[in-house]
Amino acid sequence: MTKAGIRLTPKEPDFEPGSRGFTYKLDGNGEPTTEGVEQIDFLDRSATGKKLSDLVDRLESPTVIALDGSWGSGKSQFLKLWCGAHQIENDGKADVIYFDAFEHDFLDDPLASLIARLGETQEPGKMQKVKTALFRFGKPFARVALAVGTAGASEATAAVGDALIGKTAEEIEKLSEKFWARETSKLAAMQEFRLALTALTEPNDGMPTKKLVIIIDELDRCRPDYALSMLEVMKHFFALDGVHFVLGVNLKELENSVKARYGQGIDAARYLQKFVHVELNFSASTNSRGGGLPVYYETLQRKMHEGDSWMHARILMLLGRIPAEFEPSLRDIQKIIASVAVCSDTNFIHELEMTALAMMTILKVANPTLLRDMLSSEAGVENVCRYFGISERDKSAFSDERGHMYWVAKLTQDPGTTLTDEFSGAFNGVGVDNANKHLRTSFLPKIYNRTLATFSLNI
C-alpha cells in the first residue's frame, strides 16, 4: 500500500507582491475581482491592513512604521498581501513597493539595492535622474556620510588624518582645496538626489501628489551591519515628504543587531527610536480567538500531511483551548504538523494515550521547557492546566477529552495521593497502578520515547 506523502514545510503561495490583496486581485481590465483568488488570509488580518492603509494615506511628513512581531507570526505574508490590498481593496493613494532585505544582504550597499528595486517600478526618465545623482556620490562618500551622520565622525577623520601624515604646509593647502571642492560637489549631488527622489511623488496630469511607500521586509534576519546601514539610508537619503517606510521586523531581534555593532552597553531600544516613528504591534492584530489558528492548522495540514486524522483532531481541539498568551506562532503550527508527520508510532487504542501524545506534540514545539518538566514529573498540575486552558470542572469528565486533558496533567506529578476508585477504574489501569491506586509517572515518558523522541526537527 502506498503511504501518503508529506511535506515538512508548506508550499508558499505563488504570487507577486502587489498583484493581489487579502481577498481581491485585479482582472484584465484593472478591476478588483475575487474570481480565482486563493484564500490565504486565514487569520483575517485584512482589518489590520485597512488600518495601516488609513494611517499611510493621512501621513504627510516622512514616517517609518515598524510592523513588530515575533518570528513566525506571519509578517511577510501580511506585507506581501497588503502591498496590493492598499490600492486594490483599501482605495489607498500611495504607490507601494515591496523589498526583501534578507535577499539582498549579501551585497555591501543597501542604498544601491534599494534604488535598483525602485527602478523596476518607477518611470524610467525620473529614475535615471535618481541614479545619476547617486552616481555622483561615489561609494566612499555614501559610507563616510553615513558614518558621520550616525556613529560620529571618527571613521572619516581617521581616514583624513592618515592621508595628511608627512605632508608639507603647501601640500596640505592644496589637498584642503581639493577636499572642499569635492565636498561642495557632493553636497550639490545630495541635493540633486533628493530633488530627483521628490520627483517620484510629483503629481501627473492634474492628479494629487503621489505618495511612495516602501516595504522593507525581513530586516531583522539580515547581517547586523547591513540592517543598520539600511536604517541609516532611510533616515539620511529618503527623509522626504510623501515618502514612507513600513518595516517587517522583530524589534527585539533588531536591538541585538544594534548591540552587535555598538556594544552591549548601548540602549538599543532608544537608539532604534531615532529611526522608527510608529510601531504596529502585529501579535495583537491576530484574530485567532475567532477560530483563525484551527482554520490555519486544518488548511496547512491538508497541504502537508493527510495521515493520522485522530492526532490532528485532538491537536485542533487543544489549539482551540490554549489561552491567547500561550498560543503557538504560525511557524510553530507548521512544525507541529511536521512533527505529526514524522512521528514514529501513533498506534494507540486508549483515549488517554492519544490525548497525552497530542499535548506533548504541541509542547515539544511551542513550550519544550514545560514538556521537559512534565516528563520529569516537575511541571506541576496547575502549570499544565494553565497552558492548555483546563478548568476545575474538566477533572470530573472522565469519559471525554476534557477529562483526559486534566488527567494527563495529573500524571505529571509524583505519586503520593491515593486515587479514588472512580478515577482508577475510569482508565482501566492505563497510567494507573490499580493495585496501589497510584499514578504511573512512567506513563508519559514511555509514550514520548515511543513516538516523539525518535526525530527532532530543525525547520
Phi, psi and omega in degrees: 000134180282129179278150180295139178286157180228155170237136178277340174226146181286152175285126183292140175303136185262098174204152179275129178307130182102344183275345181206166176248206180289325184231334187243161167223174178266133178277189183297339179262007180078019180256143179295138177212152175262356184293125178075013181267117179288134178281116179230356178268071187284346179260010175053060181262010180297328179296321176294322177298322178296317179298319179295318178297317180300318180295312182300319182291337180269347182287141175244307179286155181300131188223140174248121180251126178260116172276096191265118178204157181291163175300136179085009181271357177093021182298315185296314180297319178301313183293323177295323178287318181294330179307320177269325184298331183305317181263322186287320186248330189255007179056032180289149183262347184279149172273117187254131181236134181257131180227119178271103184294325184295328179290343186247001189282000171284346176273162184270332192244100179295332180296314179297319179297319181292318178295322178298320178293318177300323182296338179283344188239342186259169180298130183304319182298314180292321181292329180296324177295320178297314182293321179296317179296320179296322181298329181294332179296311190079150184300317180301323181297315181301318182294313182292321180300319180291322180297316179294322186286339187237298187271349182118176187268007187300318181296317182292312184293327178296318180295317179294317181299318179298323183290337185269349183298128176084005181272150175280167180299319180295319179295320179297320180297317179294319178297322179297317179298317179296320181300310183289331175295317178295315183295322178296319180291328180287323175297321177295321179295322177298315178298320178296319179298314183293323177294319179295321179291322178299327181297337179294337182255005181290147179292150177241133174052047176079000179285158178293163179306131181269123177278154179239121178244123181250118176274124174250106184259157174061029184295324183287349178268353183282165171304140182307317182294323180290316181300314182287327176296324177297317177299319181293321176299315179301317185288319189265336185250337187241013181282074183231146176302136180089355178246121182231157178237143170238119183259131169266108193203150166261105188298327178298318178291324178293327175300325178295326177294321177298316181292327178296327181274317190250001177100159184291342183282348183284146173279091189295321181297318179291323178301316182292338179294342176291338186250329185254125182263325183226136176247132175249113182287102188289327181299327181286350183270357182285131179262035186291337180293344176269013177107007185297312183297312176301321178296317178299317180298311183299318181295313179294322181299320179293330181279333187256325191199123184264342190277180175050058185298328180294325178294313180297322180297319180289321178295320176301318178298317181293319180299327179288348182253338184297128179300154184304325183293341181249003185303135174296154176284170177298323178291326175298320179301316178300317181290327177296316178297318179296325179296321176297319183296324183262002180302129190284335183202117179235026183274078179248156180248318186278140182300324182296320178295318180297315180294320179299317180294319179297317179297316181290329178296317178295314185293327181301327179270310193269335181208070183298333178295315178296321177297315179301318180291326176297316183291335179259011178062033181241004187288322186087128183302319184295326180291319178293317179298320181295319183295318184263008177066035181274128183262170179297328181291335185292334188292340180270356182269077184294332192265358179228180188296331179298315178293323179298320178299316181297316185284336170295317176300321180297327181291352181275355182259158178294142176294153181171334179260128178292130184276154178286158177299326181298316181288309184297330179280336185293330185248008173050043177087352178286111182080001185229137171273097186297326184296317182257357181054047176240157174289147174263101183287352175277355185300308182292314178302325179295317178296316181298313182294331181282339189235290190278340184285343186292315183236146171236136185261139174236068183234000000 
